[in-house]
Amino acid sequence: MRQGMFPFLLSTALLAEYREVLLREKIRKVHGLSEREIDQLLTEIATHAIVREPEAASGVPHPKDNLLWALALGAPGSALVTGDLTLARTPPPGTRVLSAKQFVETLPNP
């Protein structure tokens, strides 16, 4: 994502969610990044993103997944990379859900 090696969707709300999660104390202990480093990382990611601002979607199995669901619905044939088991069991129509490991296995070797 940081190097733009594959196309990916992002919205400003999803970017804000990434930031909020990365700033959580428990998560910061794992990655060790400062707030400035987190902002720099997210800026690099956003630079290569296909930015969409989808409207709320219907048919979402769990309301907390509406943002990802709506992004995926706006890009038929896309893959949603997540560890969310609810989404994995019930992907948005016309999409597929991959774990991070499954997605990495689809990437060409460097």
PyMOL commands that set and color helices and strands:
alter all, ss='L'
color gray80, all
select helices_A, chain A and resi 12-23+25-31+35-48+63-73+85-89+100-106
alter helices_A, ss='H'
color red, helices_A
select strands_A, chain A and resi 9-10+50-51+79-81+96-98
alter strands_A, ss='S'
color yellow, strands_A
deselect
rebuild
show_as cartoon
